[in-house]
Amino acid sequence: MDRGRYAITAEWDSEAGVWVASSEDVPGLATGADSLDELTEKLKIVIPELLEANGLLPSKPGTEIVFVVRAQREERTSRAA
């Protein structure tokens, strides 16, 4: 983790049809949503909750928490006949 910056990985789960977020910087993070925008909004709530639960929340109230979402989605296609 870069000082005050939390790295989040978002991966597309094609079987479930959702984006799933995880992070080594935010213990216990495992959440999903139908779109990246929805996932980002959910992360704005979940990340501070998990950081607080793990005793990792910055001590000063109102401190900005910065997180970076790196998304990956694998797709397949074939050449038309």
C-alpha positions in Angstrom: 0.0 0.0 0.0 1.3 3.4 -0.9 0.9 5.8 2.0 -2.8 6.4 2.4 -3.7 4.7 -0.9 -5.4 1.4 -1.0 -5.1 -0.9 -4.1 -8.3 -2.7 -5.1 -8.5 -5.4 -7.7 -11.8 -5.8 -9.6 -12.3 -8.8 -11.7 -15.3 -9.8 -13.9 -16.9 -13.1 -12.8 -18.5 -14.3 -16.0 -20.4 -17.2 -14.3 -22.0 -14.9 -11.7 -22.2 -11.9 -14.1 -20.8 -9.5 -11.6 -17.6 -7.5 -10.8 -15.8 -8.8 -7.7 -13.5 -6.7 -5.6 -10.6 -7.9 -3.4 -7.5 -6.3 -1.9 -4.4 -7.3 0.1 -4.5 -3.7 1.6 -8.0 -4.0 3.0 -8.4 -7.2 5.1 -11.7 -9.0 4.5 -12.6 -7.2 1.3 -14.8 -9.4 -0.9 -17.7 -7.7 -2.4 -19.4 -7.6 -5.8 -21.7 -5.5 -8.0 -23.3 -5.6 -11.5 -21.2 -2.7 -12.8 -17.9 -1.0 -12.1 -19.7 2.2 -11.2 -21.9 0.3 -8.7 -18.9 -1.5 -7.3 -17.0 1.8 -6.8 -20.0 3.3 -4.9 -20.2 0.2 -2.7 -16.4 0.4 -2.0 -16.8 3.9 -0.7 -18.9 2.5 2.1 -17.2 -0.9 2.6 -13.6 0.2 2.7 -13.9 2.6 5.7 -16.0 0.0 7.6 -13.4 -2.7 7.1 -10.4 -0.5 7.9 -12.1 0.5 11.1 -13.0 -3.1 12.0 -9.4 -4.0 11.5 -8.0 -1.1 13.4 -6.4 0.4 10.3 -8.5 3.5 9.8 -6.6 6.7 9.9 -6.9 8.2 13.5 -8.0 11.7 12.4 -11.8 11.8 11.8 -12.6 13.1 8.3 -9.3 11.9 6.9 -9.7 11.2 3.2 -9.3 7.5 2.2 -7.9 7.1 -1.3 -8.3 3.8 -3.2 -7.3 2.8 -6.7 -9.4 0.2 -8.5 -7.7 -1.8 -11.2 -10.2 -3.7 -13.3 -9.6 -6.8 -15.4 -12.1 -8.5 -17.7 -11.3 -11.4 -20.0 -13.5 -11.9 -23.0 -13.4 -14.4 -25.9 -14.5 -14.1 -29.5 -14.0 -15.9 -32.7 -13.6 -14.9 -36.3 -16.7 -14.8 -38.4 -16.9 -17.6 -40.9 
